[in-house]
């Protein structure tokens, strides 16, 4: 419906153009007017045209034939100027590159000479780059304009209210988005409008696009003024910086009920969906994705009778998907992805949509929700479906074979659910147009992928992802038939090899290869060039041998390389440094030798992880260190020397792990001043000197691990400056990269590996096994978000700070093997999350605190080596703990009474045994008939058991 209305709107302009305009000089047609030719040449003079798009604009020619211009056939007046960039660019564009867009951009100034073109009704300057100039005020005087498009042209500043004078305007597009490669995406640098009165005067307006125009300061005036546009058919307000205060939940009257398209996506509305939306009964497109709408999908949506496109994805909607959506028989697109929708409501919706006499649904996206249901076979009746994504839900049961009837299906994503059973040829029977197929189960028992190439339709896939599926020998045959693949993920399938002939066939076009989590053995199977491969993941396999010496030549455009968790040996080939990688992970192999000195050539590198190998030597710095580095993990090797000073040039460095090596020297002064780290691990080396105060400048630090070194001096008192550890609210964003990051932390008495899903939640300080002395600073107790504190095996003395109970997030506290003394603070009992405590081998004295979490910590070894401690869980009583007598004197133990009590107990036990045993056995000895009956009973039981076992064995042999 929306496309139809837009089509009619454009046809209106085409009709006018065909009546009044001509780009060619026809017999009897008027030529352009000389005065207007001069105006156009003046206009051109103030523009920059690097591609020569306006080269036809010269003084001697008929301007009606100039590129981008059209004239009235009768009068010769210029009526249309279309200078839209012929190469509009988006990051997902496949037709041309960003440089084509840049080269064709007009820029410069818009000269007021345009005012002389009094008959101009159509002006399009979109997709050019005017470098942040303001929209000229004089455009408000071009009162003949009916079409004005200044979108994607890099204007900024306040929208001039003079545009309100364009009373004939039907179409206004000021979308202020920028090409994806443009650095300017900040709303503060975009167009803005705080006063919308000018808009209410555009009474003829049918199309309005203010996408990415900053409307955050407009209050609710935008809505009141839009409500005065009764002819409005399309309204686009995407990414305008609006919040829920600017979107009333109800409106007394609504005048723009003719609206067919409403796009308010990518704002910050954190309320429920307003009820007045349901009064827009003419809507064919409703796009509210990328907000923070909560609550259920309103039942009032039942009033939408013409809805074709509904996008509510990326919100916080919850509850079941209402059954009423199954009645939207006009729907072509339904997107509810990335919400909190749950339970089995989807079954009724799919059954309803499939019952439509003429189902139109082409795209269905329910991914990343909490849906729990079997997939009904009725989905096979949605015969126009082209796009189906159910990934990241809790669908269970078998995948219905009816999916194989969706002959128009191009994209199918069923990954990350709880499927079971077997995929056979029936599931693919008529999927001849299938381009992308993604399947996987999160169940411990894998899904069985049992297909053979002979019976499958001749679809040529470009993208496959098969995860945690059991595949057989026929799978390899089927895989080799897919020779047009560009993205391949075959992970967790247990395959033991990659067909090298097939790899050779796809080598020229493949861009993404992921064979992680398999059982592939032998050497790396690359012998030919892969010119377009950007990501290679062979992690968690059994590859051995060495990395090919010409690896860099084979994959010149590789960006992500993950060969971790294999058995690779030899050195790291220097040719890898010839590739402009962004991520390289070679961790947990058996690589040896020195790290390549040419790594400075990686000008775009974000992540280098070579941890857990046998690498040696210094960190190469003679040729420099890549300044783009964000994560450097070299732990668990044999590296030595000092930390190179050139690392301070890595201004984006956020994780530095050099633990378990042979580094020495002091901690450099630039750590804390030149870089902003989130993780600093230097444990198990030979670093020495004092722990410098400048480490306290690392306000975003989550993990500080300096354990098992030779540090001396005191613990810095400025640790409370580490804001991230002192606040439970995140103070900054945690950057993630395209690799599986793991960091080992000693916590809860053992080594724990934290991965991408929980690493940002960890906050830990480990200064154990050094030579630190002095007292524990009180300031450390302000780190209320700290979960692990280990100060053991040092020479600390003094008391535990009395306000240690303020560290409310503490789970692990180890102060053992120091010289601490005094009472254990009672506030320790208020640490409700404390699950691992070690205060052993100090000089603590007095009563051990009780209550709350300390009641669960009953292991006496927590307090051993402190001879002056007393009470539970130790057996030592504190002085004065014996109960006083009525006279207040200490009680005297009555040894005679205690002895008599014990004697009576033993006599009772012996007599009970004699009576019980004698009563049974004595009777059997005296009564012969009872004795025979007793043993006959046990003989019968033995025979029955023997016969039963013999029968079972015989039946088992029969089956075999």
N, C-alpha and C positions, 0 to 999 in steps of 0.2 A: 504494500500500500504506500509506504513512504517513498520507495523508489518510483512508484507511479506518479505521485504528486510532484516529486522533484523533476521527473521526466516532462510533465506538463509545463512546469515552470520554465525549464530550459527551452522547451518547444516554443514558448511564447517569445523568447529572445531570438530564436532561430527564424521564426516567422517574420518578426520585425526586420531582422537582418536580411532575409531573402527579399523583402519588399523594398528596402531602402538602401541596401549596401551591395557593394561589388568590389571584389579585389582585382578585377580585370577591366580593361577599357573596351566596352561594348559599343557597337554602332549606335549613335544617338544618345549615349549616356554622357553625363556631365563629368568633366574633369575636376580635380580638387581645386579649391580656391587658393590663389597665391598667398593671401594673407595667412591662411591656416598653414600653408607649407612653411612659411617663415617661422610661425609659432612652433611647429614641430621641430624644425632645425635648431631653434633656440633651446627647446626642451631636451633634444638629444645632446646638445653641447654640454649640458650640466650633468650628464650621465657618464659612467664608466662602463665600457662594453668590451670586456677582454676577448670574447669569442666572435665579435663582429656580427652579432645578431641584427644590428641596426645598420649594417653596411649598405642596404638598399635605400636608406634615407639620404638622398643627395639632392642638391638644389635643382638639377635639370630634369628630374623625372616627375611623373604624375604621382602625387603622394597617395592617391587611392590604391596604388599598386604596391605601396611600401609594406614591408613585413609587419604584421600585427595590426594593420589599420583597415578600416572599412568605411566607405562613404555612402551617403544617400544617393541613390541612382538618379534622382530628379534634380537635387540641388547641388550635389557635390560636397556638402558639408561632412566633415569627419564626425561619425556617430559612434564608432566603436574603436577602442584601443585595447588590444589584448597582448600584453607583453609578459605573460606568464612564462616562467622558465620552462623550457621544453624537457628538462631533466630533473623533475622534482625527486628528491632523494629521501628515502627512509632506510634504516639500517638493514631491514629485511628485503630491500630491493635487489632484484636479480638482473634487471635489465641494463643498468649502468652503474658506474662507480661514483663515489663521492667527488672525485676530482672532476668528473663530467659536469656534475651539478655546480661545483665551484667555478669552473671555467665559464659557465653560461650565465652566471649571476650578473644582473645589472646592479649598479650601486651609484653612489653620488647623491645629488640633490634633485628634488622634484620641483621644477621651476614653475612659478605662478603664471607663466605664459599660457598654461593650460586653460586659464579662465577665458581665453579668447575662443575656445572651442565650445561655444554656447549650445550646440546641438548634441554634445557628447552624452550618450545615455548609458554607455557600457565602458567600465574602466577596470582592468585586471592587471595588477602589478605583483601578483603572488609568486612565492618561491624565489624571490630575489634577495639581495642582502644590502639593506640600507644602513647597516652598521649602527643601529640604535638611535637614529634621528627620530624626531617627533613626527606624528602625522600632521601634515600642513593644515593650518586653519582654513586656508582658502578653498580646500576641497568642499567645505560646506556651502560654497557659492555656486557649485556646479549643479544647479537645481534641476537640470534635465536628467540627472543620473537615476537610473532604475536598477543598475547592477554595479556594486562596488566590492572588489575583492582585493584586500591588502594582506591576506594571510601568509604566514611563513616567510615574511619579508624583513624580519628583524627590526621592526619599529619598537619604540619604547616611549615611556612617559604617559601622561594623562590623555585619555581619548578626548579630543576637542569637542566641546558641547555644540560647536557650530554644525556638526554632522546632523543635528536635529532639524536643520533647515531643509534637508533633502526629503521633502514631503512625498516625492514620487517614488522613493526607493522601495523596491521589492526584495532585493537580495543584498545583505550586508555580511561579509565574512572578514572578521578581524582576528581569526585564530592566530595566536601569538606563539605557537609551538615552534621549536627550532629543529633543524635536521639533527639526527641522533649523534653525529660527530661534532656538533657545535658545542663549545664550552659553556655557552650561556643558556642555562636551564633554570636559573634562579628567578622565582616569581618577582622578586624585588627589582629585577632588571627588565621586566616585561612591561607591556602596556598595562594600564590600570584605569579604573573608573570608580570614583567615590560618590559621584552624583549622577543618578540615572534619569534625571528629568528630561534630558535631550532625547532619550529613547522613546518616551511616551508620545513625542510629536511625529514619529515615523508611522503614521496610521495605516499606510499601505504595505507595511513590511510583512513578508511571508516567510522569509528565511533569515535567521540570525545565528551567527556563530561567533562566540566570544571565548572560544577554547583557550585556556592558559592565559587569559587576561586576568590580572590580579583584581579580584572583587572582594577581597577580605575586608576592606574598609567601607564597603557599600551598605552594610547593615541589611535590612530587609527591603530597602528602597528598590532593589533590582526587581523583586517580585511584584511590588505594587505597580511599577511602571510597565513590566511585561504584561501584567494583567489588563493593561489599557490598549493592547494590540489585538483586536478581535480577528484580524485576518491571518495571524501568525500560524504557519503550518509546521515549521521546524525550529527547534530551539536547542542549541548546543552550548553547554556551559561546563565543559570538561576541564578538570584541573585548574579551577579558578581560585583555590585557596579559601573556599567558603567553609564555615562550620555550622553546627546545628543551631546556633543562635540566629542564623540567617535563613533558616528554613522552618517556618511555622508549621505546627502539626495540623492546623486547620485554617481554612479561609472562609470568610462569610459569603463571598460571591466569587465566581470564576467566570471571566469573560473570554478567555482564550481556549474555549472548548473545541475549537476546530483543530487544535494541535494534533499533528500526526506523529511527529518525532520529538522525543524528549531525551536528551543526553545530559545527565548531571554526574557523570562518572568522575572518579579520581578526586573527590573532595574529602572533607573530614566531617561528614554528618554522622555523629555518634548517637543518634536517637533511633526511635522506631521509624518505619516508613510512614510518611504523613498520609492521613486518611483522604485528603483532598485529591490525591493522585487518581483515585478511583472515579472522580468526576470527569476526567479527561477520556471520555468514552470513545473518542475517535482515534486514540493512539494505535499506531501500528508498530512503533518501535519505542521501547522503554529501556534505557541503559543507565543503571545505577551502580555499575561495578566499581570496585576500588574505593569504596567508602568505609564507614564503620557502622553501618546500619545494624541494629540488633533486634531481638525479639523474633516472633514468627512472621512468615510471609502472610500479609493481610488477607483475610477472607473476602474483603471488599474488591479484590482483584477480579472477582467473578463478573464485574461490570464490563471488563474488557472483551468485546466481542470480535474485534478486528485485529487483535494482536498477532504480529508476525515475528517480531524479534524481542525477546525478553532476556536481559542480562542483569542478574543480581549477584554475580560472582565476586569473590574477594571482599566479603563482609563478615559480620558475626551473626548472621541469621541462624536461628535454631528451631528445634522442634521438627515435626514431620513435614515433608513436602505436601501441601494441601491437595486433596483429591481434585479440587476444582481445576487445577492446571491440566488435568487429563481431559477437560472439556474444551481446551483451546485448540480446536481443530484447524485453525488458520495458522498456527505456529510453524515457522520455518527454522527458527533458532531458539534454543533454550539453554542458557548458561547459568548454572547454579553452583559452580565450582568454588572451592576454598571458603566454605562456610562451616557451620556446626550442625548441619541438618542430619537427622538421625532416624533410626528404626526402619520400619518396613513400608513407609508411605509411598516409596517409589514404585512398588508393585501395582498399586491402584492407578497411579499416574500413567505408567506404561500401558497398562491394560486399557485405560481410557483413551489414550492417544491412538492406540492400534485399532480401536473400534471405530474411529472416524471413517466415514464413508469415503472420503478423499483425503487421506493423510498427506500433509505437506512437509512434515518435519524433515529437515536436512542436516541439522547439527544439534547434538545433544552432549552437553558437558556437565557431568555430575562429580567430577574428580575432587579429591581432597575434602571429603566430608566424613561423617560418622555413620554412613548408611549401612544397615545390617539387614541383608535380605538375600534370598535366592534370586537369580535373574530369571524373570518369567519368559516362557517360550514365546509369548505374544510379541516380544521385541522383533521377531522375525517378520511381523506384518508391517513394520515401518519401512516400506519398500523404497522410499526416496532418501533414506538416511545415507549421508555421505561421511559424516564425522561423528564418532562415538568414543567418549572417554569416560571411563569409570574408575580410573586409577586411584590408589590411596583411599580405599574405603574398607568396609568389612563384608563385602559380598562373599557368600559361601556357597557350598554345593557345587554341582557340576555345571559347566558352561553349556547352555542349551545349543543343540545342533541347529536350531532355527536361525542362529546367526548366519549360517551359510547361505540363507536365502536373501541376504541384503546385497543385491547385485550392484547397487550404486555406491557401496561403501568404499571410501578411499583411505580413511584413517581409522584405526581401531586400537584403543589402548585399554587393556584389562589388567595392567600391572599392579602389584602391591595390594592384593586382596587375599582372601582365604579360600581360593578355588581348590577343588579336589577332583579326582577322576582323570579322564583321558581325553586329549584332543585328537580327533581323527580327521580323515579326509572329509567327512560330512560337515565339519565346521567351516570348511573352506570351499564348499561345493560350487557356489556361484559367485565367489568374490574375485571376479576377473579384473576389477578396477583397483584392487587393494594396492596402496602405495606404501603405507606404514602399518606395521603390526607389532604391538608391544604386549607381552604377556608375562605374568609372574605370580607366584603365590608366596605368602609369608608363613604358610603352614610348615611345620617341621617335616611333613611328608611331601615330597615334591610332586608337582603336577606332571603327568606323563604326556609327552609330546610324541605321538605315534602316527606319523604321516609318511607317505612315500611319494616320490615325485611323479610316478606314473599316473596316479589317480587325481592329482590336484589340477585345478584350472590353470591356464597359462598366464597367471598374474606375474608381473615383474616388480618386485618390491624394491624400494629405495631405502627403506628404514626398517630394521628389525631389532627387537630387544626381547630376548628370551632369558628369563632369570628364574633360577631355582626350579628348573624343569628337568625331568629325567628323559633323556633322548637315547634312541637306539642307533643301530647301524644305518637304518634308512634315512636318518636325519642328515648324515654327511652327504648322502646322494642328493637329497633335496636341497641342501645348502649350496652344493656346487652348481645347481641349476639357476641360482639367483646371482646373476653376473652384472646387474645394474645397481647394486647396493652402494650407497654412499655413507650410511650410518649403520654400524653393526655392533650390537651388544649381545654376547652369548656368555652369560655369567652364571656360575653355580650349577652347571649342567653335568659336570663330571667328565667332560670330553678329555681325551688324552692326546689329541693332536689337532693341528689346523691343516686342512688340505692345501698344500702349497701351490698346486695348479690353479685352484680357485682363487687363491690369494693373488696370483699373478694376473688373473683375468680382471680383477676389480682394482688392481693397483693404480690405474690411471685416474680413477674418479673417486675412490673412497676417501672420506674426510674424517671418519671417526671409527676407531677399532677398540673394542673392549672385550677381552677374553679373560677377565679376572675371575678368581675363585673357581678354577678348574684343576685338572690333573695333568696339564700339558707338560711334557718332558722334552729333554734334548736341548738343542741350541735354538737361538732366536731364528724364526723362519723367514728372514728377509734377505732376498738376493737381488731384487729389482728395485727400481725407483718408485717412490710413492709421492708424486709431486704435490698432491692436494691434501695429504693427511695432516690434520691439525691436532688430533688427540689420539694417543696410543696408551692403552692400559692393559698390561699383562701381569698385574700384581697377583700375588697369592696363587702361584702355580709351582711347577717344579723345574723350571728352566735352569739349565746348567751351562757350562762352557763360558766363553767370554763375550763381551759386547763387540760386534764387528768393528774393525778399524775404520771402515768407510760409512759408519752409521749416519753421520751428518750429511753425507752426500746422497744417501738413499732417501732421506726425509727432510728436504730443505725447508719446508714450511711448517714443521711440527711446532706446536705451542705447548702442549702438555705431554710429558713423558713419565709414566709410572711403571717401573719394573720392580717395585718393592716386594719383599717376602718371596724371594726365589732362592736359587743356589748359584747365582752368577759368580764367576771367579775372574781373576785377572785384574787389569787396570781399567780405569775409566778412559775410554777412547777420547783423545783430544778433539776428534772431529765433531763430537757432540757440541763443542763450543762454537762451531760454525753455524748452528741452528739458533734462531732467535726465539728461544724458549721463554715461556712465562712460568712454567712449573716443571721441576724435575725431582722425582722421588726415586732413589735407588736404595732405600733403607732395607735393613735386614737381609743382606746378601753376604757374600764372602769376598767382596772386592778388596783389593790390596793396592799398595803403592801410594803415590802422592796424588793429591787432587790437582786437576789440570790448571796450569797457570793462566791459560787463555780464557778462563771463565769471565774475565773482565769484558769479553766481547758480548756477553749477554746483556744488552742494553735495556731489555724489557722484562727481565727476570723478576718474579715475585717470590718464588719459593725454591729453596735448595734444601733437600733433605737427603743426606747420605749417612744417616745414623745407623748404628749397629752393623758395622763392617770391620775390616781390618786395615783401614786407611791410616797412613802415617805422614810424618813431615809437618811443616807449618801450614797455617792458612795462607795460601798464595796471595801476595799483595804487591809484588814487584811491578805487575802490569795494571794494578788498580783493582778495585772491587766494584761490582755493579752497584750503582747508586740507587737503583730501583728496588733493591732487595727489601722484602718485608718479613720473610721467615727464613732463618738460617738454623738448621738442625744438623750438627756434626757429632752429637753425643755417641758414646760407646764405640770409640775408635782408639787409635794410638796417636792422635795428633798431639803436637807439643809446641813449645815456644810461648810467646806472649800474644795477647789479643792485638791484632794489627790496628794501628791508629786510623787507617783508611776506612775502617768500618763506620767511623763517625760521619762519613759522607752519605751514609744510607739513612736519609731523613725519614723514610717510611718504615724503618725496621721496628717490628712490633714483637717478634718472638726470636729470642736468641738462646739456643741450647747447645752448650759446649761441655756438658757433664760427662763424667767417666772418660777422661782423656789424661794428658800429661802436661797441661798448660801450667804456667807459673807466672809470677810477678804480681803486681798490684792490680786492683780493678781500675781501669782507665777513668780519668776525670770526665771524659766526654759522655760516659753513660750517665744519663740524668740531665744532661744539658743539650746535647746535640740530637739524641734519639728519644723517642717516647715508647718505651717497651711495655708490653702486656705480660710477657713471660721472660724471666731471666734465670737460667739454670747453669750454674758453674760448679755443681757438686762433683766430688771425687776427683779433684785435681790437686795441684800444689800451689794454689794461690796463697798469698801471704799479705801482711800489712794489716792496717785497720780497715774495718768496713766503713767506707767513706760516707759522709753526710749527704753528698750530692745524689746518692741513691734515693733519698727521700723526695727528690723532685719528680720521681716517676709516679705521678699521681694516678695513672691508669693501670698500675701494676697489679696483676692478679696472682702471680706466682713468683716468689723470691726463694731460690734454693741455692744456698752457699755451703751446704753440708760437706763434711769430710775434706776440709782444706786446712790451712795453717794460719787462719785469721787470728789476730790478737786484738787487745784493747777491749773496749766496751761496746755494748749494743747502742746504736745511735738513738738519742731521745726524740729525734724528729720523725720517727716512723709514722706518727699520726698525720703527717702531711700526705701520706699515700691515700688519697681521697677514695679511691675505688674500694679499698679494704675497710674504709670507715663508713661506707654507705651501702645499704642494701639495695638502693636504686642504682641502675646503670648510669654512669656519668658520661659514657661515650659508646660508640658503636663498635662491635667486634667484627673485624673483617674476616670473611671466609674466602677460601680459594679452592680451586678445582683439584683438590686431592684430599685423601683421608688422613687428617692430621691426628697424631696421637702424642700425648705427653705423659711421661711416667712421674708419679708423685708418691712419696712415702707418706701414707696416711693410714690411720687405724691399724698401725703396727705392721703394715705390709705394703709392697709395691702395687700401686693401682694405675692402670692405663686409662686415661681420659681421652675421649674422641671428640669429634665435631659437635655432637649433640649436647654434651655437658661440660666441655672444657671452659666455656666462658662463665660457668657457674662456680668454678673452683677458685678459692682464694686461700693461699697457703704461704706460710713463712717457715723455712727450715734452715736453721743456723747450727745444727747439731754437729758434733765431732770436730770442733775447732779448739782454740785456746782462748776463748773469750772469758773475760772476768768482769768484776763489778756487779752491780745490782740489775735486776730486771726493771727497766724504766716504767714508771706509771703510765707514760704516754701510750704504751703499746695496748693498754686496755681500752683505748678509744676506737680500736679497729673492730667495730661491732659486726662487720660482715666476714671476718676471718673465720675459716672453718678448720684450719690446721695450724698449730703452732708447736714447733719442735725446737727446743733449746738444749737438748740433752747432750751429755758428754762434753761439757765445758768446765770452767772453773768459776761459775757464777756463785755469788754469795748474797746474803741478805734475805729478806722476807719475800714471799709471793705478794705482789701488790694486792691490797685489800679490796680494790674495786675490780678485780678480775671477773666478777660476776656480770660486768657490763658487756662482756664479749658474748653476746647472746647467740651467735651462730656457731660457736666453737663446738666441733665434734671430736677433735683429737688434740690432746694437750700432753706433751712429753717434756718434763723437766728433770728427768732422772740423771743420775751420775753427775751431780754438781755439788756445791757446798752450801746449799740453801738451808736456812734454819728458821726457827720460830714456829708459830701455830699455822696450820692450814686454814686459810680464810673461810669463814662460814658462807661467804657469797659464792663459793665454788658450787654449792648445792643448787644454785639458781640457774645453772647452765643446763637447760632442758634438753639440748641435743647432744650433750657429751656422752660419747659411747666408748671412747678409748682414752684412758688416763694412766699416766705413769709418773709417779713421784718417788720412785725407789732410789736408794743409795744417796741420800742427802742427810741432813741433821735436823729434820723436823721433829717437833715434840708436841705433847699435849694430846687432846682428844680429837679424833678424826671426825669431821662434820658428817652429819646424817641428813636425810630428807631428800625428797624429789629424786632427781636422776641418780644421785650417789647411792641410793638404795639398791640400784641394779648393778652397781660395780662391786661385786663381792669377791673378786680375786685378791687374796692377800698379797700376791707378788707386786701389786700396785704400790704398796707401801713398804716393802721389805728393805732392809738396810737402813731403817730409821728406828733405832732401838728405843727411842723415847716416845714413840707414838703408841697410842693405846685405844682400846675398844674395837668393836666390829668394823671390818671383817677380821681383825687380828684377834688372837686369843688372849692378848695381854689386857688386863683390866687397869683402868686408871685409878690412882690413889683416891680413896674415899668413896669408891663405887659400891662397897658392901652395904647391905641394908642395915640401918641402926635398930637396936632393941627399943623397947618402950621407955627405958631409962636413959636412952641416948648412948649407951655403951656399945661397943662392938660385940656381936654375939660370939659365944664360945661354942665350938663345934662339939656335939655329943657323939664321941667316937663309939661308945658302947651301943647307943641306939642305932647308929648307922651300921655297925657290924651285925647286930641282931637282924636288922632288915634284910641284909644281903644273905645271911644264912637261911632265913625263911624262904627267900626266893629260890635258892638252889634246891632246898628240900622239896619244894612244891614241884619243880621241874622233874626231879628224879621220880617222885611218886607218880606223877602223871604219866611218865613214860612206861613205868612198870605196870601200871594198871591197864593202860591202853594196849600195849604190846602183849601182855600176859592174857588179857581178856580174849584176844583174837587167836593168838598162836596156842595158848593153853587149851582152848576149846577144841581146836583141830587135833591136838595130840590126844586128848581124852576121848573124844567122840569120833569113832572110826567111820561111821556113815557120813558124817559131815565132811570128814577129810576126803573121802572118795568123791562126793558130790562136788566139792570145791575144785579139785584138780581135773575132774571130767569137764567142768564148765570151761576151763582154760584150754583143754584139748580141743573142744568143739570150736571155740573162737579161732584157734590156730589153723584148723582145717578149712574153715570158711574163707579166711584170708588167703590161704595158699591156693584154693580153687579159683578165687576171684582174680588173683594175679595171673594164674596160668591162662584163664580165659582171655584176659586183656592182651597178653602176649601173642596168643594164637590169632586173634582178630587183626592185630597189627601186622603180623607176618602175611596174612591174607591180603591186606591192602597193598603191601609192598610187592 
